[in-house]
């Protein structure tokens, strides 16, 4: 019996392509035990403003550069209030603001202290809104301790995967032959970013999924996500 697995870091309020993979998978391995990178997307994503794209960035406590994602702590300053203010300012005139903003408020009201914990709650909320609920396990709770491709293979073997559904960004470093040798087929995500009605001029892709939800609402967003599968 085939078992398709997605492995990805717990990104911050991710873009819709993050969730499109879930439509074709059986399990999500949350890659929370690897080293945090400031160049990654675990602490930031973009929304659209009248001036163009703008980052929403989590405020984090200082930490050694070797700290893993699951040990990064959120700052105690007013970043939550700042995020909510920025979201409200830029989406209050969107068609589905009244439907979506209360859910965002509830997310930010969660008493989380770890970055990965906050991100996972956001991912769970978005899975529910997109109706793509997928079982998941935390990689930090698995026994696999390899590096790079070896780590992925060990994790996939541990959860009984027959297929690994990977994003296209991994093509540059993926050693597919090693996966094949381990009896795991590598399948590449097929995703063309949909164009949907959006505020503030020309369409901008690859924003946080909240942009789609504010502009199109829950029902239409579910359909739009599935049009690209």
N, C-alpha and C positions, 0 to 999 in steps of 0.2 A: 504494500500500500504506500503510495506516494505521500510524503509530508514536506510541504514547502515552508521554509523558514526565512524570515527577515531578521537581519541583525543591524541595529543602528543605535547610535548614541541618543540619549533622551534630550532632543533639541528643544529649545525654548519656543513655544507657540508656533510650531512649524508651518511650512508652506503646504499647499494641497498635495503636491507630489509625494510627500512623506506618507500620506494616508492612502494614496492610490495603490501603493504596493500591498496594503493590507487586504484589498479586495481579492487578491490572488494568492493569499498565504494562509497557513494554518497556525503559525506561532510567531510571536515577536520576541526576540531576545534583545533585551535592553542593555546596550553596551555601556554599563555605568562604572566599570572597574578600571578603565583605561585612563591615561593621563589627560587632564584638562588642558585645552589649548585655547588661547585668546583669539586665535584665528578661526576657530570653529563657530558653530551655531548653537551651542548649548546654553549660551548666556545672552543671545541677542537674535533679533529678527527685524524685518522692516515693515512699516506701514506706509500708506500714501497720504501726503499732505498737499495743500495748494502749491507748495514749493517743490514738490517731488517726493522721492523716497526719503524716509527718515528712520533711523534706528530706534528701536526700543531695546534698551540694554539693562540687564539685571545688575544691581549693585552688589558686589561680592566682598566678603572679608578678605584681608590679605592672607596669602597662603604660599608655601614653598612651590616652586615651579613644577615639582614632581608630583604634586597632589592629584589624586584620582578624582574623577567627576563626582563620585558618590561621597566624597569628603569635602566638597566645596560648600562653605557656609554663606548664606545670604547676609548682606549688611543689615544693620538695624535702623538705618536712616529712613527717610521718607520716600524711598524709590517707588513704593506701591502707589502712593498718592500722586507722584509725578507721572507715572505710567497712565493711571486712570484719567488724569487731567488731559494728557496728550491724546489718548484714545477718544475721549469725549469731545475735545475741541475739533478733531478731524473727522469724526464719524457721526456727530449729533444730527446732521442733516441727511444722513444716508437713509435709504428707504426702510431698512429693517433695524434701525437703532434701538427702538423700544423692545424688540424681540431679543436682541443679542446682548445689549449692554448689561442688563441685570445678571446675566450668566457670567459675564466678565467680572462684575463686581463680586459675585459669590466666590469666584476663583481667587481673586486678590484678597478676599477676607479670610482665606484659609491660613491657619497659624503655622505655616511651614518655616523651617529654619535652614533647610538644606536646598541647594539649587536643584538637585536631581528630584527631590520630593515635589517641589513646586512644578517643575517641568512635567513630571509624570501625571500630576493632577490636571494640568492643562491638556496633555495628550489624551487622558481619559475623557475629559469633557468634550474635546473635539471628536474623538471616536464616537461618542454618543450622538453628537450633533450630526455627524456624517453617516451615522448608522453603519459603522464599520468596526464594531467591537471585536477585538481579536485577543485571544489568550496571550499572556506574556509571562516571561520569567526574567529575573534580574541576572545578568551575567556574573555579577559579583557573588552570587550564591551558587554558581556552578563550580566544578573542580578544575576546569581548564585554566591553565596558567602559561600558555605559550605566548609567542609574540607574532604580530602581523598576521600573515596568512595561516600560520600554524595555529594561532589562537582561534581564528574563525573556524578552521577545520575541527579542532578539538571541541569547540562549543557545539558545532553542528552535529558531530558524532554523539555527543553527550545527550542531546535532545532528540536523537533519532531521526535527523533530517535526511531526506533523499534528494532534495533540491534546495539550493540557496538562491533566493531571489535578491539580486543586488542592484543597487542604483548605478547609473552609468558613470558616476564620478569615480568609481573604484577601478575602472578599466586600466588606468595607468599603472597600478601596482598589483593588480590581481594576477596570481599565478594559477591560472585555471587548470593546468595539467596536474597540479598537486591535489586539487579538489577531486578531479576525475580518478586519480590513483586511490583516493580515500573512499571512492564509491559515491561521491556527491556531484550532482549535475549543477552547473552554474547557469542560472537563467537571468538575463538582463531585463531590467524594467523597461517597459514600453510606455513612454509617457510624453504626450504632446500637450503643452500647457494650454488650457482652454482660455478663450477670450470671453469675458463677461462684462456686463454694464458696470462701470466704475466711475467714481467721482474724479473731478479735477483733471480733465483733459485726456490726452492720449493714454491708452492702456499700458499699464506697467505690470509685467509678470513677476513671479517668484517672490511675492510678498507673503507675510504671515497669512495663514488661512482665515484669520478674522476679517480680512479685507473682503473676501468672497462672501462670508456670512453676513456682514453688515450691508453689503450691496445687493445681495440676492435672497437672503433669508435661508432658513433651514431646509425647507422642502426643495426649493430650486437648486440649492448648493449640493444636495445629495444627488440630484439628477445630473448636474454639471460634472461632478466628480466621476460618475459612472459612464458618461459619454466617452471618456478617454480610455476605457479599459479594452 
